[in-house]
Amino acid sequence: MSTITTINPATEKAIQTYDVMTEKEATERLEACHAAFGRCYAWNARLRR
């Protein structure tokens, strides 16, 4: 599996390495975020009534 490493530009030291997600994994995570945001937004809207 491929990885991506974040680099501190000031020191050029590696900060953290991440595994690259497949398109399916990325889509699943985005859908989960959208669902969570929708629940949070609906909850927040009820409080404002």
Rosetta blueprint (number, residue, H / E / L):
1 M L
2 S L
3 T E
4 I E
5 T E
6 T E
7 I E
8 N L
9 P L
10 A L
11 T L
12 E L
13 K L
14 A E
15 I E
16 Q E
17 T E
18 Y E
19 D E
20 V L
21 M L
22 T L
23 E H
24 K H
25 E H
26 A H
27 T H
28 E H
29 R H
30 L H
31 E H
32 A H
33 C H
34 H H
35 A H
36 A H
37 F H
38 G H
39 R H
40 C H
41 Y H
42 A H
43 W H
44 N H
45 A H
46 R H
47 L H
48 R L
49 R L
